[in-house]
């Protein structure tokens, strides 16, 4: 089985597209890490938003990193292609 790309999500706890992305990855048995940016506060939140803006200047959610590929929004076809599933 090929080595899985590193998957990192920047999400909001209240975002339906973010929840759909997590559900899709869970159902596909894909390991990932995520941060619900809206649950952070103060400097931690500002630092995380600065990090998101490096990958997605619009700072919209979800912002998904799969290896060196950035996908903005729940785009199942793009996610599948990036993960080769």
N, C-alpha and C positions, 0 to 999 in steps of 0.2 A: 504494500500500500504506500502511495507517495506521501512524503512528509507534508503535513498541513502547514500552510502559510500562517504566520502570526495574525490573529484577528483581534482588533481593538475597536470598541464602539464608544462613541461619545453620544450620550442620550439624555432625554428628559424623562423624569418619572411619570409625567402626565401625558406623554406623547403616544398616540395610537400607532404611528408608524414605527416608533422605537420599540414598542411592545411587539409589534408584528415581526420586526427584524429579529429580536431575541427569540421569539417563538419559532420562527423559521430555522434559525441556527440550532436551537435545542432539538427540534424534530429531525434535523439533518445530522445530529451527533457531532456538531462542530464545536470545538472548544474556543472560548473567547473571553476577553476581559472587557468590562464596561465601567463607565462612570456616569451616574445620573448627575449631570452638572447642576441642575436646579436644586439638588439637595446639599450642595456645598455652600459655604458662607465665606465672606470676607476675602482675604488674600488668596485662600485656596481656590475659591470660585474664580477670581480674577485670573489667576495663573492658568487654570484649566481652560477658560475662555480664550486666553491668549494662545494656548496650545492648539485649540480647535481652529482658530483663525489662520494658523500656519497652513493647515490642510484645506480649509474651507472658509475663504474670506467672508462669505455671507453669514457664517456662524449659524447655520441651520442644522436641524437634527432629524434623523440620526446622521452623524458623520461616521463613516465606516472605513477603517483601514484594514486592508487585506494585503499583507506583505507591503509593497511600496505603492499599491493602488489605492486611490481614494474614491469612495462611492458616497454620494450624498443622497439621502432618502432611502426608502425601502424599495430597491429595484432588484427584485428576485432574480431576474435573468442575468443582470450584471454580477450579482453576488455569486450565483451558480458558476458563471464563467470564470470569475476570479478564483474561486475555490476548486474549479475543475470537477464539479459534481453534477 
